[in-house]
């Protein structure tokens, strides 16, 4: 494909900005986040064609093009570069590649991420921190891919004697349909111990505990509660019998004077897990301070009820009624839009998107349920160019989903967002929108001031 001149100019400029941030070793992540809207707006099919010319033979520029390309890695034209990037031990951005393989469900590359599961076997890794990052990104991608090629390498990590507790791996393995997690969870749950979190914090205040020991003890303290939640899916009765024994533990502050931090007490933690196992969790679409307060009142009331009569924890019906208001206004808007665009042309339950057509007319929207935060939606009205590319086969609904679901897409395509981004999206999107508005306001003020100055200059 011939490189588009305009795309090459934009890509080269983006690459130069990232290179300068990387060379200074200051704020590279912040710079990358700030450039995401421009990166997402690039035409995906042109990235590979412009790659070599944008690199200009500079190894650092070539490396800085990788995180840019990773935002478009779903496009087949870039796939031929992936293996070389993964095998390049000198490449500083392999974690971006590993993350994109899972995010875009590139299952054909599942065999190539297994070498990152055990960083101790990679003697060529430059730094342990980088190896750890690559490992976490690779395991997270494996949990999304669910490829058979990754199952046995992951299973071997929890069979070694040293791996007594590896939350990242077991969380990943539980996503594989072929993996029976119950035996491992049962062993870990029954062997785990309840650690006194109060004692850990008191010792830290007194200066009698090292940072490493505190980290290890804190990990062990949270282990039993995480295992209770996971293992309770398989053995609800056994786990709830354990949890009700800790409902009375309600010490929430320290005896040490001047220490302001409070901990979540065991009783409250046990109550939350019981609610999850019994399906009593309230679903409140109102993500505001008032909604959080309603949730807190519910769990406090449930905690008191269970402390008075622990037998209530074993029944099917929740002993506390949740005071639920009318649906949040944004979700009423979502319901009305989905009713308007009621004809489903394509859906993907795994990724969580629906391409819908209006009941009357040719209007198309891409409705995306952002599954990581189960109550977040994003709805995009397709532009004329998107509709044309979709009809001609130049792009697919899956590719449109990857473009619009990126955290940078909200700003890059802000004119097409139907649902109020201020109330639904993450802090990055809100911040980016505010910055754009401020920049536009400053430009307008500067232009107005300049015109006034010119008009006051005497000929």
C-alpha positions in Angstrom: 0.0 0.0 0.0 1.3 3.5 -0.9 1.9 5.7 2.1 -0.5 8.5 2.5 1.3 11.8 2.7 -1.0 13.4 5.3 -0.9 10.3 7.5 2.9 10.1 7.2 3.2 13.7 8.4 1.0 13.1 11.4 2.7 9.8 12.3 6.1 11.3 12.0 5.1 14.2 14.3 3.6 11.8 16.9 6.8 9.7 16.8 9.0 12.8 17.3 7.0 13.8 20.4 7.3 10.3 21.9 11.0 10.2 21.2 11.6 13.4 23.0 9.7 12.2 26.0 11.5 8.9 26.0 14.9 10.5 25.6 14.3 12.7 28.7 13.0 9.7 30.7 10.4 12.0 32.2 6.6 11.6 31.7 6.5 9.2 28.8 3.3 7.6 29.9 1.7 10.9 30.4 2.8 12.1 27.0 1.5 8.9 25.4 -1.9 9.3 27.2 -2.2 12.9 26.0 -1.5 11.9 22.4 -4.0 9.0 22.4 -6.8 11.0 20.7 -4.5 11.8 17.8 -3.1 8.3 17.6 -6.6 6.7 17.5 -7.7 9.1 14.8 -5.0 7.8 12.4 -6.2 5.5 9.6 -5.3 2.0 10.7 -4.6 0.7 7.2 -1.9 3.3 6.7 0.2 2.7 9.8 2.3 -0.1 8.3 2.7 1.7 4.9 4.1 4.7 6.7 6.1 2.9 9.3 9.6 2.8 7.7 9.5 6.3 6.4 8.3 7.7 9.8 11.2 5.8 11.5 13.8 7.5 9.3 16.3 4.8 10.0 16.5 5.9 13.7 16.2 2.9 16.1 14.7 5.1 18.8 12.1 6.5 16.5 11.3 2.9 15.3 10.8 1.8 18.9 8.5 4.8 19.6 6.3 3.8 16.7 5.5 0.5 18.4 3.1 1.9 21.1 1.4 3.9 18.3 1.0 0.9 16.2 -0.3 -1.1 19.2 -3.4 1.1 19.3 -4.2 -0.2 15.7 -2.8 -3.7 16.1 -6.2 -5.3 15.3 -5.6 -4.3 11.7 -4.2 -7.3 9.7 -1.6 -5.2 7.9 0.4 -4.9 11.1 0.3 -8.5 12.1 3.5 -9.4 10.3 5.5 -7.3 12.7 4.3 -8.8 16.0 6.6 -11.8 16.2 9.7 -9.7 15.6 8.7 -7.3 18.3 8.1 -10.1 20.8 11.5 -11.6 20.0 13.4 -8.3 20.3 14.8 -8.3 23.8 16.0 -4.7 23.4 12.6 -3.4 22.6 11.4 -1.3 25.5 7.6 -1.5 24.6 7.0 -5.2 24.4 4.4 -4.9 27.2 2.3 -2.8 24.8 2.4 -5.6 22.2 1.6 -8.2 24.8 -1.4 -6.2 26.0 -2.7 -5.5 22.5 -2.6 -9.2 21.6 -5.1 -9.9 24.3 -7.2 -6.8 23.9 -7.7 -7.4 20.2 -8.1 -11.2 20.7 -5.3 -12.1 18.3 -5.4 -15.8 19.1 -3.0 -16.8 16.3 -0.2 -15.3 18.5 -1.1 -17.1 21.6 1.9 -19.5 21.3 4.3 -16.6 21.2 3.4 -15.1 24.6 4.1 -18.3 26.6 7.8 -17.5 27.0 6.9 -14.4 29.1 4.9 -16.4 31.7 8.1 -17.3 33.6 10.5 -14.4 33.5 13.1 -16.3 35.6 13.8 -18.4 32.5 14.6 -15.3 30.4 18.2 -14.6 31.1 18.3 -11.9 28.4 15.8 -9.7 30.1 17.3 -6.3 30.9 15.5 -5.5 34.1 13.4 -7.4 36.6 10.8 -4.7 36.6 10.4 -5.0 32.8 10.2 -8.7 33.0 7.5 -8.5 35.7 5.5 -6.1 33.6 5.8 -8.3 30.5 4.7 -11.3 32.6 1.6 -9.6 33.9 0.6 -8.4 30.5 1.2 -11.8 28.9 -0.9 -13.6 31.6 -3.7 -11.1 31.3 -3.7 -11.5 27.5 -3.8 -15.3 28.0 -6.9 -14.9 30.2 -8.6 -13.0 27.4 -7.5 -15.4 24.6 -8.4 -18.6 26.4 -6.2 -20.4 23.9 -5.4 -24.1 24.5 -1.7 -23.4 23.7 -1.5 -21.3 26.9 -3.3 -23.7 29.3 -0.5 -26.1 30.2 2.3 -23.5 30.5 0.0 -21.6 33.0 -1.0 -24.7 34.8 2.7 -25.6 35.4 3.2 -22.3 37.3 0.9 -23.4 40.1 2.3 -26.9 40.4 5.7 -25.9 41.5 6.3 -26.0 45.3 7.4 -22.3 45.4 4.1 -21.1 43.8 2.0 -21.4 46.9 -0.1 -18.4 46.0 -0.1 -16.7 42.6 -3.3 -14.7 42.4 -2.6 -13.5 38.8 -2.1 -17.0 37.4 -5.1 -18.6 39.2 -7.3 -15.7 38.2 -6.2 -16.3 34.6 -6.7 -20.0 34.7 -10.3 -19.7 36.0 -11.2 -18.1 32.6 -10.2 -21.3 30.8 -13.3 -23.6 30.3 -11.0 -26.7 30.4 -9.5 -25.8 33.8 -11.0 -27.2 36.9 -10.1 -24.6 39.6 -11.9 -26.3 42.5 -9.1 -28.7 43.7 -6.5 -25.9 43.7 -8.8 -23.4 45.4 -9.9 -25.9 48.0 -6.3 -26.7 48.9 -5.3 -23.0 49.1 -8.5 -22.0 51.0 -8.2 -24.7 53.7 -4.4 -24.0 54.2 -4.7 -20.2 54.3 -4.8 -18.4 57.7 -6.5 -15.3 58.9 -3.9 -12.6 59.5 -4.4 -9.8 62.0 -4.4 -6.7 59.8 -4.5 -4.5 62.9 -1.2 -5.9 64.1 0.5 -5.3 60.8 -0.4 -1.6 60.8 0.5 -1.2 64.5 3.9 -2.6 63.8 4.4 -0.3 60.9 3.6 2.7 63.1 6.1 1.4 65.7 8.7 0.9 63.0 9.2 -2.7 63.9 8.4 -4.2 60.5 10.2 -3.8 57.1 8.5 -2.8 53.9 9.0 -6.3 52.5 7.6 -8.1 55.5 4.6 -5.7 55.5 3.9 -6.4 51.8 4.1 -10.2 52.3 1.9 -10.1 55.4 -0.6 -7.8 53.7 -0.8 -10.2 50.8 -1.4 -13.1 53.1 -4.0 -11.1 55.0 -6.1 -10.5 51.8 -5.5 -14.0 50.5 -8.1 -15.8 52.6 -10.8 -13.3 51.6 -10.1 -13.6 47.9 -10.0 -17.4 48.2 -13.3 -17.3 50.0 -15.0 -15.4 47.2 -13.5 -17.8 44.5 -13.9 -21.1 46.3 -17.4 -20.1 47.5 -18.6 -20.4 43.9 -17.9 -24.2 44.2 -18.6 -24.8 47.9 -21.0 -22.1 49.1 -22.0 -23.8 52.3 -18.5 -24.4 53.5 -17.3 -20.8 52.8 -20.3 -19.1 54.4 -19.8 -21.3 57.5 -16.3 -19.8 57.7 -17.4 -16.2 56.9 -20.1 -16.0 59.6 -17.4 -16.7 62.2 -15.9 -13.3 61.4 -19.0 -11.1 61.4 -18.3 -9.8 65.0 -14.8 -8.5 64.2 -15.5 -4.8 64.0 -12.3 -3.1 65.1 -11.8 -0.3 62.6 -9.1 1.9 64.0 -5.7 1.7 65.6 -4.7 2.3 69.2 -1.6 4.3 68.0 -2.3 8.0 68.4 -2.1 10.3 65.4 -2.6 7.4 62.9 -5.5 8.4 60.6 -5.7 5.4 58.4 -8.6 3.0 59.0 -8.9 -0.6 57.7 -11.9 -2.5 56.3 -12.8 -4.8 59.2 -13.3 -8.5 58.7 -17.0 -8.3 59.5 -17.7 -5.9 56.7 -15.5 -7.9 54.3 -17.3 -11.1 55.2 -20.6 -9.4 54.6 -19.7 -8.3 51.1 -18.5 -11.8 50.2 -21.7 -13.4 51.6 -23.8 -10.9 49.5 -21.8 -11.9 46.4 -22.1 -15.6 46.9 -25.9 -15.3 47.5 -26.5 -12.9 44.7 -27.7 -10.1 47.0 -25.5 -7.4 45.6 -27.6 -4.3 44.7 -27.4 -3.0 41.1 -27.6 0.7 41.2 -27.0 2.6 37.9 -26.7 5.9 39.8 -22.9 6.2 40.0 -23.0 9.3 42.3 -22.3 10.1 45.9 -26.0 9.4 46.7 -25.7 6.0 45.0 -22.6 5.1 47.0 -24.3 6.2 50.2 -27.3 3.9 49.5 -25.0 1.0 48.9 -23.2 1.7 52.2 -26.5 1.8 54.1 -27.5 -1.5 52.5 -24.3 -3.3 53.5 -24.3 -1.8 57.0 -27.9 -3.0 57.5 -27.1 -6.4 56.1 -24.1 -6.7 58.4 -26.2 -5.9 61.5 -28.8 -8.4 60.4 -26.3 -11.2 59.9 -24.6 -10.5 63.3 -28.0 -10.8 65.1 -28.9 -14.0 63.3 -26.0 -15.7 61.3 -28.5 -18.3 60.0 -29.8 -15.7 57.6 -26.6 -16.0 55.6 -27.7 -19.4 54.4 -31.1 -18.5 53.0 -31.9 -17.7 49.4 -33.7 -14.4 50.1 -31.8 -11.3 51.2 -32.9 -10.3 54.7 -32.5 -6.5 53.9 -34.4 -4.7 51.3 -32.4 -2.3 49.1 -33.9 1.1 48.5 -33.6 1.5 44.8 -34.6 4.7 43.0 -35.8 5.1 39.4 -33.2 4.2 36.8 -30.4 6.7 36.3 -31.2 9.3 33.6 -28.3 8.1 31.4 -29.6 4.6 31.4 -33.0 5.8 30.5 -31.4 7.5 27.6 -29.6 4.2 26.7 -32.9 2.3 26.8 -34.6 4.8 24.5 -31.7 4.7 22.0 -31.6 0.9 21.9 -35.4 0.9 21.3 -34.9 3.4 18.5 -32.2 1.3 16.9 -33.9 -2.0 17.6 -32.7 -4.0 14.6 -29.5 -5.9 15.5 -27.3 -6.4 12.5 -24.3 -7.9 14.3 -23.4 -8.6 17.9 -20.4 -10.1 19.8 -21.2 -11.3 23.3 -17.5 -11.9 24.2 -16.4 -8.3 23.4 -19.7 -6.8 24.3 -20.9 -4.7 21.3 -23.9 -4.5 19.1 -24.2 -2.9 15.7 -27.8 -1.7 15.4 -29.9 -0.1 12.7 -32.7 2.4 13.2 -36.2 1.0 12.8 -36.8 3.7 10.3 -34.1 5.1 8.0 -30.5 4.0 7.5 -29.0 5.4 10.8 -26.5 3.0 12.4 -25.1 3.0 15.9 -22.4 0.9 17.6 -23.5 0.2 21.1 -20.7 -1.0 23.4 -21.0 -2.4 26.9 -17.7 -1.8 28.5 -17.4 -5.0 30.5 -14.5 -4.1 32.8 -16.8 -1.6 34.5 -20.1 -3.5 34.1 -22.4 -0.4 34.2 -20.5 1.7 31.6 -21.8 2.1 28.0 -20.6 4.0 25.0 -22.8 4.6 22.0 -21.5 5.9 18.7 -23.4 7.0 15.6 -21.5 5.9 12.6 -20.3 8.6 10.2 -20.9 8.5 6.5 -17.4 7.3 5.9 -17.7 4.5 8.4 -21.0 3.4 6.9 -19.4 3.4 3.4 -16.4 1.4 4.6 -18.7 -1.0 6.4 -20.9 -1.6 3.3 -17.9 -2.0 1.0 -16.1 -4.4 3.3 -13.1 -2.1 3.8 -13.7 -2.3 7.5 -15.8 -4.5 9.9 -17.9 -3.8 12.9 -15.3 -5.6 15.0 -12.6 -3.1 13.9 -14.9 -0.2 14.5 -15.5 -1.5 18.0 -11.7 -1.6 18.7 -11.4 1.9 17.4 -14.2 3.4 19.4 -13.7 1.4 22.6 -10.2 2.7 23.1 -9.8 5.2 26.0 -8.5 7.7 23.5 -11.4 7.3 21.1 -13.8 9.2 23.3 -12.0 12.4 22.6 -10.8 11.6 19.1 -14.4 11.0 18.0 -16.1 13.2 20.6 -18.6 14.7 18.1 -20.1 11.2 17.6 -20.7 10.2 21.2 -24.4 10.1 21.9 -24.3 9.2 25.6 -23.0 11.9 28.0 -19.3 11.1 28.4 -19.0 13.3 31.5 -21.2 10.9 33.4 -20.1 7.5 31.9 -16.5 7.5 31.0 -13.3 7.4 33.0 -11.2 10.2 34.5 -8.8 10.2 31.5 -11.7 11.0 29.1 -13.1 13.7 31.3 -9.7 15.3 31.8 -9.0 15.2 28.1 -12.3 16.8 27.2 -11.7 19.6 29.8 -8.2 20.2 28.5 -9.4 20.5 24.9 -12.1 22.9 25.9 -9.6 25.0 27.8 -7.2 25.0 24.9 -10.0 26.1 22.5 -11.1 28.8 24.9 -7.5 30.2 25.2 -7.1 30.2 21.4 -10.3 32.0 21.0 -9.3 34.6 23.7 -5.9 35.0 22.1 -7.4 35.5 18.7 -9.9 38.0 20.0 -7.2 39.9 21.9 -5.1 39.9 18.7 -7.9 41.3 16.6 -8.5 44.1 19.2 -4.8 45.0 19.2 -4.7 45.2 15.4 -7.8 47.3 15.3 -6.2 49.8 17.8 -3.0 50.2 15.8 -3.0 53.5 14.0 -2.2 53.3 10.3 
